[in-house]
């Protein structure tokens, strides 16, 4: 689960290299190439992130978090997504994104690989 590039053409941080949330101006990239900026939450997990060799298992755990976060909205809005308003869809997508990031951060902070 990597999001690159993590900086706009003017160097402004855009998305976190690890979770895709809003990045701050500290990264784990090499002096040349993408700065691999991180968000403030991933910065607190920096040592764990450096230990991870493959993010695939973490991504699967993150997806479970997105699914869990989305379930109450499906219950609230109804199962037929074609009947949802644009605001409901935007809220749904934002909830999934946040749920994925929260589960990824939780999995990383627990310190053991999720397999
Ligand atoms: Zn992050």
Boltz pocket constraint, residues with backbone or C-beta under 6 A from the ligand:
constraints:
  - pocket:
      binder: B
      contacts: [[A, 16], [A, 17], [A, 18], [A, 19], [A, 20], [A, 21], [A, 38], [A, 39], [A, 40], [A, 41], [A, 42], [A, 43]]
      max_distance: 6.0
